[in-house]
Amino acid sequence: MQTKQYSTTSAAVSAVIRGEGILGFYHGYLSTVAREIPFTCIQFPLYEYLKRQYARIKRDRIEPYEAAMCGSLAGGVAAAITTPLDVCKTRIMLSSKQQTNIQHYTGTVSAFRRILAEEGARGLFAGIGPRVLWISIGGSIFLGVYEKAVKTMVQTGLLADRR
């Protein structure tokens, strides 16, 4: 539906079932996991590191808006580093076995190699700007709101102070 190949949801569902069976709905699932694990392994430790360093420099606890800035930076860095995995995931997910005139993408490693061979390193970083921007904004909101919720819960006694 996002690629505008089908006009209705039922047409898209029918085409996937007809072309690839029920497993067609999971096309690209493993490449999504292959992207999310490294992303998370970079974002959250970096976020915690940035918060600690900022608090050390400030010599006080950081406020939720400051944590949001740390979350934005951590998300942006993680997004930039994992962009090649996101490009592979997107190519795999948009590749359809029904497209007979082109060679479809199969797995993350083979997609990575193919993009590198056909387009060079630049191809692996296609869309890095919008991805970094979008995830930086999301990291700021998500982690800022999370820290605000924790602070509120500590202040109201719903959660023990974690420091």
C-alpha positions in Angstrom: 0.0 0.0 0.0 2.8 2.4 0.8 4.4 1.9 -2.6 1.0 2.6 -4.2 1.0 -0.8 -6.0 -2.5 -1.5 -4.7 -5.5 0.7 -4.3 -7.1 -1.1 -1.4 -6.0 -3.1 1.6 -7.9 -6.2 0.5 -6.2 -6.0 -2.9 -2.8 -5.9 -1.2 -3.6 -8.7 1.2 -4.9 -10.9 -1.7 -1.8 -10.2 -3.8 0.6 -11.1 -1.0 -1.3 -14.3 -0.2 -1.5 -15.2 -3.9 2.1 -14.4 -4.6 4.0 -15.5 -1.5 1.5 -17.1 0.8 1.0 -16.2 4.5 4.8 -15.9 4.9 4.8 -13.0 2.5 3.5 -10.8 5.4 6.8 -11.5 7.2 9.0 -10.6 4.2 11.9 -8.6 5.7 11.2 -9.6 9.3 14.7 -11.0 9.9 16.3 -7.9 8.3 14.2 -5.7 10.6 15.5 -7.6 13.6 19.1 -7.4 12.2 18.7 -3.6 12.1 17.0 -3.2 15.5 19.4 -5.1 17.6 22.5 -3.1 16.7 20.5 0.1 16.8 19.3 -0.5 20.3 22.7 -1.8 21.4 24.2 1.6 20.3 21.3 3.9 21.3 20.7 3.0 24.9 24.2 2.7 26.2 25.2 5.9 24.4 22.1 7.6 25.9 23.0 6.5 29.4 26.7 7.5 28.9 25.6 11.0 27.6 23.3 11.5 30.6 26.0 10.6 33.1 28.6 12.8 31.4 26.2 15.7 31.2 25.2 15.3 34.9 28.9 15.1 35.9 29.7 18.3 34.0 26.6 20.0 35.4 27.2 18.5 38.9 23.6 17.9 39.4 20.8 15.6 38.1 19.7 16.4 34.6 16.2 17.5 33.8 14.0 15.7 31.4 14.6 18.2 28.6 18.3 17.7 29.0 17.8 13.9 28.9 15.7 14.5 25.7 18.8 16.2 24.1 20.9 13.2 25.1 18.2 10.9 23.6 18.2 12.9 20.4 22.0 12.7 20.0 22.1 9.0 20.9 19.3 8.2 18.5 20.9 10.2 15.7 24.2 8.5 16.1 22.6 5.0 16.3 20.6 5.9 13.2 23.6 7.0 11.2 25.6 3.9 12.1 22.8 1.5 11.3 21.6 3.2 8.1 23.2 0.5 5.9 21.1 -2.1 7.7 18.0 0.0 7.3 18.7 0.4 3.5 19.0 -3.4 3.2 15.8 -4.0 5.2 13.9 -1.5 3.1 15.1 -3.0 -0.2 14.2 -6.5 1.0 10.8 -5.5 2.2 10.0 -3.7 -1.0 11.4 -6.4 -3.2 8.6 -8.7 -4.4 8.8 -12.1 -5.9 6.0 -10.9 -8.2 8.4 -8.5 -9.9 9.7 -10.8 -12.6 11.7 -8.2 -14.5 14.1 -7.5 -11.7 16.2 -9.6 -9.3 14.7 -9.3 -5.9 16.7 -9.0 -2.6 16.7 -12.0 -0.4 18.7 -11.5 2.8 20.5 -8.8 4.7 24.0 -10.0 3.9 23.3 -10.6 0.2 21.4 -7.2 -0.1 24.4 -5.5 1.6 26.9 -7.1 -0.9 24.6 -6.4 -3.9 24.1 -2.7 -3.0 27.8 -2.3 -2.3 28.7 -3.9 -5.6 26.1 -2.0 -7.7 26.0 1.4 -6.0 29.1 1.5 -3.8 29.2 2.6 -0.1 27.1 5.7 -1.0 24.2 3.4 -1.8 24.3 1.9 1.7 23.8 5.3 3.2 20.9 6.4 1.0 18.5 8.4 3.0 20.8 8.9 6.0 19.8 12.6 6.4 16.0 12.0 6.8 16.6 8.9 8.9 18.9 10.6 11.3 16.6 13.6 11.6 13.5 11.5 12.1 15.1 9.2 14.7 16.7 12.2 16.5 13.3 13.8 16.9 11.8 10.5 18.0 14.6 9.8 20.5 14.2 13.2 22.0 10.5 12.8 22.4 10.5 9.2 23.6 13.4 9.5 26.0 12.4 13.0 27.2 8.9 11.8 28.0 10.2 8.7 29.6 12.5 10.7 32.0 9.7 13.1 32.7 7.4 10.2 33.7 10.1 8.7 35.9 10.7 12.1 37.6 7.0 12.5 38.2 6.6 9.0 39.6 9.5 9.6 42.0 8.1 12.9 43.1 4.7 11.4 43.8 6.1 8.3 45.5 4.9 5.9 42.9 8.5 4.9 42.1 11.6 4.7 44.4 14.4 7.1 43.5 16.7 5.2 41.3 19.8 7.2 42.3 
